[in-house]
Amino acid sequence: MKTIQEETAQILAGLGVAREAYEGGALAVHTPITGEVIGRVRTNTEAETTQVIAATAAAFLEWRKVPAPKRGELVRLLGEELRAAKTELGRLVTIEAGKIISEGLGEVQEMIDICTFAAGLSRQLCGLTIATERPLHRMMETWHPLGVTGIISAFNFPVAVWSWNAALALVCGNSVVWKPSEKTPLTALATQALFERAVAKFGEAPAGLSAVLNGGKEIGEALAANRQVPLVSATGSTAMGRQVGPKLAERFARSILELGGNNAAIVCESADLDLTLRGIAFSAMGTAGQRCTTLRRLLVHDSLYDKLLPRLKQIYKSVVVGDPRENGTLVGPLIDGRAFEGMQQSLAEAKAAGAAITGGERINVPGCDGGYYVRPALVEMKEQTATMKRETFAPLLYVMRFRQLDEALHWHNDVPQGLASSIFTNDLREAERFVSAEGSDCGIANVNIGPSGAEIGGAFGGEKETGGGRESGSDVWKLYMRRATNTINYGRELPLAQGVKFDVV
């Protein structure tokens, strides 16, 4: 039977990653399943980082000349490579990020889906024809490639976030530089290898069109500071966003910031309890609570609280926590010991505030002694404390009672973050109010589904300390392009706007 390290090496080799890329480097990669080292990745120096960015900038100058539908063909081919390698790459996501099997495969499916979306989008990068006040003139807007797109991704979605950005950036005519999380560089190397396979089949892409830079925060700082990178899309903590955002603003570069989430669901008196419980369970416990869209605060109508909570506690006690490679496991490990410590600190603070806590303890999983496995925690709170307003990246769900929807909406919005949100109700007025201007203040507002698990067709992102960025579907492609307003005079006169008279003799 292969060790986890041997299996990792086999997958990487099968996907076309050179052995020297993941052996003998300075960056030790640990699997959260057992805590053991599964690779040692070579990191990039400051000089190499500058050279790679320069190469992608040069590639952009050539790639922007390629017709957009032709660029879409490359992304379609990437989708085909991902489809063929879905099982292997999904397995690697499970090993490196600790996701259960279905979630690892689901992440790769998300990559495939965004490639399909972007390939179709490549024939729809269109602007407007605008009414002009001047006779014999035409006014329109056109969209042009922007330049190098820098992508900084987090460990919890080690490959999907890259694809949300890269697929759009490539069809828009941009080149891509990727700085993955130090905790999940192997999946990035594998994805880059699959991209290179697609390029080989495409046959006409410039060298350096996509690149991966491995290392610490110095790589992200280099992307933020380099004037050859007009756009950086950064996914991670709010603290990271506070470092990256101002540096980009200093040089008037664009940013797409996808930062913290502290998502809530409101359970109203008319809610379907069976549906609600299913929605809560995945949203709060999926990915071991390590999604930016994870449900972290649950506001339950007073009339339902004593019906819902006992059933929810039973689900929490019975959910299978264990090795994510095993069929039947629903909750895998936390990414590392630091995540476990953060969860325990929040639980201690809640307990000191008078909370009643169910779960939260570390679990021993046979054969996975070095992994940090925890029983998801339910924390019954009497009021919304400062601890609740801080995102804890773990399966920790705060529960509170409410009596009036006004009260619940106030608590819902009274946090610094504004990513995802839900309401469970069969009352049309409550549902419509929640998605109206006076309801949820989040970028995602759902009715009768949880806040977690967004589709690629909609724009993904949130407000306030979540950063205001948007990725993936809808008209997000415009963020990766520059807009030009064009006025064309096809007459023989030169009328000026606003009726201005300026006659030159």
Secondary structure, DSSP 8 states (H G I E B T S, - for coil): ---HHHHHHHHHHHTT--HHHHSS-SEEEE-TTT--EEEEE----HHHHHHHHHHHHHHHHHHTTS-HHHHHHHHHHHHHHHHHTHHHHHHHHHHHH---HHHHHHHHHHHHHHHHHHHHHTT-----EE--SSTTEEEEEEEEE--EEEEE--SSSTTHHHHHHHHHHHHTT-EEEEE--TT-HHHHHHHHHHHHHHHHHH----TTSEEE--SSHHHHHHHHH-TT--EEEEES-HHHHHHHHHHHHHTT-EEEEE----EEEEE-TT--HHHHHHHHHHHHHGGGG-STT-EEEEEEEHHHHHHHHHHHHHHHHHS-BS-TTSTT--B--BSSHHHHHHHHHHHHHHHHTT-EEE---EE--TT-TTSBEE--EEEE-SS--TTTTS---SSEEEEEEESSHHHHHHHHH-SSEESEEEEE-S-HHHHHHHTSTTS--SSEEEESS-SS---TTSEE--EETT-S--EESTTGGGGGEEEEEEEEE-SS----GGG------
